[in-house]
């Protein structure tokens, strides 16, 4: 059973930075799609960034391109989300997600299938809150 544990959320002022971490455990295969989603109050959960752990292929939603970076440390089974130039509209609960069934998507299918869907990810962390004040 894959388990995901997020950390690194907090409160910052606009323009500040945070780094989220997602520690994964409970699996032996290294090839996963790992993603970060976020959900603000009253809004649907949206995919922010995705990475293919065996190839490093990445996806970013348009609103975070150039500001957020998803990366991985396979030795530590950890995925990170570096968030710079944070804006109040980035305020949300951030969730880490993982799945192996959609490797075809995250290993090279971003241009074809577009944004990640939460329904495609079977494993989720409990979330970490990010609050950005103006």
C-alpha positions as CSV (number, residue, x, y, z in Angstrom):
1,X,0.0,0.0,0.0
2,X,1.5,3.3,-1.1
3,X,1.5,6.0,1.5
4,X,2.2,9.7,0.8
5,X,3.1,12.2,3.5
6,X,3.2,15.9,2.6
7,X,5.1,18.6,4.5
8,X,6.3,22.1,4.1
9,X,3.1,24.2,3.9
10,X,2.7,27.4,5.8
11,X,1.9,31.1,5.6
12,X,3.9,33.5,3.6
13,X,3.6,37.0,2.1
14,X,3.1,37.5,-1.6
15,X,6.4,37.2,-3.4
16,X,7.7,34.7,-0.9
17,X,8.7,31.0,-1.4
18,X,7.8,27.6,0.0
19,X,9.0,24.1,-0.7
20,X,6.6,21.3,-0.3
21,X,7.8,17.7,0.2
22,X,6.0,14.4,-0.5
23,X,7.6,11.4,1.1
24,X,6.4,8.1,-0.5
25,X,6.6,4.7,1.1
26,X,5.1,1.2,0.8
27,X,6.2,0.3,-2.8
28,X,9.2,-1.2,-4.5
29,X,8.8,0.0,-8.1
30,X,10.4,3.3,-8.9
31,X,8.2,4.2,-11.9
32,X,5.4,6.4,-10.8
33,X,3.5,9.4,-11.9
34,X,3.7,11.8,-9.0
35,X,1.7,14.9,-8.9
36,X,0.7,18.0,-6.9
37,X,-2.9,19.1,-6.8
38,X,-4.4,22.0,-5.0
39,X,-7.9,22.9,-3.8
40,X,-9.0,26.3,-2.7
41,X,-12.3,26.8,-0.7
42,X,-15.3,26.5,-3.0
43,X,-13.2,25.5,-6.0
44,X,-12.5,22.2,-7.7
45,X,-9.2,20.4,-7.1
46,X,-6.8,21.2,-9.9
47,X,-3.6,19.6,-11.1
48,X,-0.6,21.9,-10.5
49,X,2.4,19.8,-11.5
50,X,3.3,16.2,-12.4
51,X,6.5,14.3,-12.8
52,X,7.4,10.9,-14.2
53,X,9.8,9.5,-11.6
54,X,11.7,7.3,-14.1
55,X,12.2,9.9,-16.8
56,X,11.7,13.3,-15.2
57,X,9.1,14.4,-17.7
58,X,7.1,17.3,-16.1
59,X,3.8,19.1,-16.5
60,X,2.8,22.4,-15.1
61,X,-0.5,24.2,-15.2
62,X,-0.3,27.5,-17.0
63,X,-0.8,29.6,-13.8
64,X,2.3,28.3,-12.1
65,X,4.7,28.0,-15.1
66,X,8.0,29.9,-14.4
67,X,7.2,30.0,-10.7
68,X,6.9,26.4,-9.5
69,X,9.3,23.6,-10.0
70,X,8.5,19.9,-9.4
71,X,11.5,17.7,-8.7
72,X,12.4,14.3,-7.2
73,X,14.9,12.5,-5.1
74,X,14.5,8.9,-6.0
75,X,17.0,7.7,-3.4
76,X,14.7,9.3,-0.8
77,X,11.4,8.4,-2.5
78,X,10.5,12.1,-2.2
79,X,9.0,14.6,-4.6
80,X,9.3,18.3,-4.1
81,X,7.3,21.3,-5.2
82,X,9.4,24.5,-5.1
83,X,7.1,27.5,-5.1
84,X,8.5,30.9,-5.8
85,X,6.9,34.3,-6.4
86,X,3.8,33.1,-4.5
87,X,0.6,35.0,-5.1
88,X,-2.6,35.2,-2.9
89,X,-4.4,33.1,-5.6
90,X,-2.0,30.2,-4.8
91,X,-3.6,29.9,-1.4
92,X,-5.1,26.3,-1.2
93,X,-4.7,22.9,0.4
94,X,-2.0,21.2,-1.6
95,X,-2.1,17.4,-2.1
96,X,0.5,14.9,-3.2
97,X,-0.8,12.1,-5.5
98,X,0.7,9.1,-7.1
99,X,-0.2,6.3,-9.5
100,X,1.5,3.8,-11.8
101,X,-1.5,3.2,-14.1
102,X,-1.0,6.4,-16.0
103,X,2.7,6.1,-16.8
104,X,1.8,6.5,-20.5
105,X,0.5,9.9,-19.7
106,X,3.2,11.3,-17.5
107,X,6.1,9.7,-19.5
108,X,5.2,11.7,-22.6
109,X,1.5,12.3,-23.0
110,X,1.1,15.8,-21.5
111,X,0.7,17.4,-24.9
112,X,-1.9,14.9,-25.9
113,X,-4.0,14.5,-22.8
114,X,-3.4,17.9,-21.2
115,X,-4.0,18.6,-17.5
116,X,-3.9,15.8,-15.0
117,X,-7.2,14.5,-13.6
118,X,-7.6,13.7,-9.9
119,X,-9.6,10.6,-10.9
120,X,-6.5,9.1,-12.5
121,X,-4.5,9.1,-9.3
122,X,-5.2,6.4,-6.8
123,X,-3.0,7.4,-3.9
124,X,-3.2,10.6,-2.0
125,X,-1.7,12.3,0.9
126,X,-3.7,14.2,3.6
127,X,-2.7,17.6,2.3
128,X,-0.7,20.6,3.5
129,X,-2.1,24.1,3.7
130,X,-0.4,27.0,1.8
131,X,-1.6,30.5,2.7
132,X,-0.3,33.5,0.8
133,X,-1.2,37.0,2.1
134,X,-1.1,40.2,0.1
